Amino acid sequence: MENAMLSLLQNRKSIRHFTGERVSEEDLQTIFKTAQRAPTSINGQQISLVYTRNKEKLKTIAELCGGQAHIAEADVFVGIVIDFNRTSAIVESVGRKHVIEQSAEGIMVGAIDAGIMIDHLQSAAGALGYGTTCIGAVRKNSPAFTKLFNLPQKTFLALGCTIGVPSERAKSAPLKPRVALDTFAMEDVYDSDKVKKGALAYEHTLKAFRDKTGSGSMPTYAEITTNYYADVYYRSTAKDLEAQGFAFKDE
């Protein structure tokens, strides 16, 4: 018997082509209520969502994210916000100073919880038949997003997510392969040699997939990874975090 949840998760793909149909308000609220059940460190609930379906704002967001046209074509954009503004209110209410955002641990907590939150949100959207894509490029122009969404100190827009009705073309697109399972899930100890060999093998796996699906002109695993990870592509992130009250002061 097929498990609906496993099928949903195992067939998840990024959707960048939408029909233009509207996400119902009822479904959108269901997605948000489901996302809100995501676990957070110490139940601090230090994640908030800011969203828009305003077409002009969607166009602006697409431009701020490097000209990603599919963002403007989505019906909804959701920002996943690390929100220590919320937790500082309760800490200060008992006469203590909120300092976790001044540490690497605090930034790790916020980033991890943001990742968990977007997974819940996307899974809920997928269960209702909608398509989504993670948008990390919100960090490309953090100050502009801070202004656009009126984000106060101790908050930071970690990533975004589109939601929309997927086109038939998007729904029928084949699933992109992953590295070999035994180079991903390792029992007892991490095997560095196996991981590295798996990465090199995946270069050929992805190229074969590209050739088979007619997307051979797309960058290879080596090309796209090198383009991003042989450099630091958003060099202002530390400065942008500091502007919002975040810093590394672990001493």
N, C-alpha and C positions, 0 to 999 in steps of 0.2 A: 504494500500500500504506500503510495507516494505521500511524503510529508510536505505539506504546503509551505511551512516555514523554511525547511531546508532547500526546497526548490526555489523559493524566492531569493534566498541568500546566495545560492550557488549559481543563479542565473543573472545576478545583478550586473549591470553595465552602466557606464556613463551615457547619458542621453543628451545629445546636442541638436536634435531636430524635433521641433514641436509642431502640432497642428494649429496652434493659435486658440484652441478651445480653452474655456475658463476652468480653473480649479474651483469647485463649489466651496462656498464659505463654510458649509458644514464639514466637508472633508478637510479643509484647511485647519479648522479648529480641532478636529480629531487628530490630525498629524501633530499639532502642537501639544495637545494633551498627552499623546503617546511619547513624544520626545521628552516631555517634562518628567516622565517616569524613569529616565536614564539615571544610573547611579552617579553620584558625585562624591568626591573625597570628603569624609566626615559628615556627609549629608549637608555640606555647607551651601549647596545649590548656587555655586559661584559661576553659573552660566546663565545668560539671558539671550533671548532672540529678538532681533529687530528685523522687520520685514517690510517689503513694499510690493505692490502690484501696479503702482503708478508708472505708466509707459514712459514718461519723460525721465523719471528717476532710473528706470531700467536701462534706458539708453545711456544715461550718464554713467551708470555702474559699468556697463559694457565697455565704454571708452576708458574709464579709470583702470579697468582690468586688462588693458593692452589691446583693446579693440576686439574683444570676444563677442562676435555678433549674436551667438546663440543665447547669451544672457538677455539681450534685448528682446529676443523672440519667446523667452519663457513667460509664463503668466505670473510667477512669483519669484522674488529673490529673498532669501533669508540669510541674515548675518548671524554668525555664532559668536557671541561676545563673552570674553572672560570678564566676570563681573565681581570684583572685590569691593565695588561700591556698596553692594548689598551686604556683604559680610562685615564691612567696616561699620555699618550702621548698628549692628547688634553688638560688636566688640566695644564700640565707643559708648553704648548704652550702659555698660557695666563699669565704665571708667577706665578702660584699658586702651592702649594705642594699637591700632591695626598695622602690622609691619610685614605680613607674609608676602606682599607684592614686592618687597624690597629684597627678595631672595631668589636664587635659582630654583629652589624647591617650590616656591609659590608660582613661578612661571611654568614649571613642569606640571604642577597640579592643574593650573588653568588650561594648558595646552592639551593635557591628557583628557580632562573632562570635556573639553570642546570636541575632541575627536570621538569620544563615546557618544556625545549628544548628537552629532551629525549622523552617526550610524543609526541611532534610533529614529531620527527624523526621516532619513532616506528609506529605511525599512518600512516605516509606516506609510510613507508616500507610495512606495512600490506595492505594498499590499492593497492599496486602493486603486492601483492601475496607473499611477503617475510615474513620470521619469524625472531623474535628478542628476545633477553633476556637482561634485565638490569644486569650489572656486578658491584656490589658494592665492590667486593674484590680487585679492583684496589688500594684501600686505605691500603691494607695489606702490600704492598711494595712500598709506595709512592716514596722514593728516586730512586728506580730502574726505575720507570715509568718516573720520571722527567728526568733522563738521557736518557732513550730510546727514548723519544719524544722531547728532547732538550728544555724543558720548562724553560723559564726565571723567574726571580723574579716577584712577584705579580701575578703569575698564579698557579693554582692547579688543578690536575686531580680529579674531584669530583666523577665521575662514568664512566662506559663504557657500550657499547652496541654491541652485535653481530648482524650480518645480514647474512641471507643465505636463500636458497630455502628449505622449510620444507619438511621432509619426510612424506609419507602417514601416518605412525605411529604417528608422531607428530600432524599432522592435525586432525586426528580422535580421539585424546585423549580427554576425557571428561573435561569440565570446572570444576575447583576446586570451591567448594561452598565458600560463604562469610558469615560473621556474619549476623544475621537477620537485615533487612533493618531498622526497627524501633529502633534498637540499634546503628545504624550508622548515620541516618539522623533524627535529633531531632528539633522540632519546638519551637522557642522562647528561650528555656533554655536547657543547657546540663544536662542530667539526669545520674548522676554517678552510681546510683544503677542499672539502666537499662543496662548501658554499661557493668558493671561488670557481671551481670547475663547473658548478651548476650555472653560475652567471655567464661564463663563456659559452656554455652549451646553449643557453637561452638566446644568445645572439643569433644563432642559426635557426632555432625554433621560431623566433619571432619573424625573422626574414622569410622563412618558408610560409608562415601564415600570411604575411604581407603579399607575397607573390601569388598565393592561392586565392586570396580575396580581392585581388586587383588594386591593392593599396601599396604596391612595391615602391612607390615614390616617397612614402612616408619615412621618417627617420628610423634607423635601426636602434636597437636597445643601446648599443655603444654610443651612437651619435647623440641621441637625445639625453642620455645620462651624462655624457661628457660635457655637452653644451651647458647643462645646469650645474653639475657637481664638481667640475674642474674650476669653477669660479663660485663666488657668492652672488646670487642673482638679485637678491633684495638687500642691498648693503645698508639701507637706512633703518632696518628693523630695530636694532639696539637703540638708536636715537629716537625712533618713534615710540618705543616702549617707555623710555625714560621720560619723554614728553607727557605721557599719560600716568606717570607716577610709579612705573616699574623700574627696578634696578637690581643688579647683582651686588649685594653687600653682605655676603655670607662670611662673617668673621667671628 
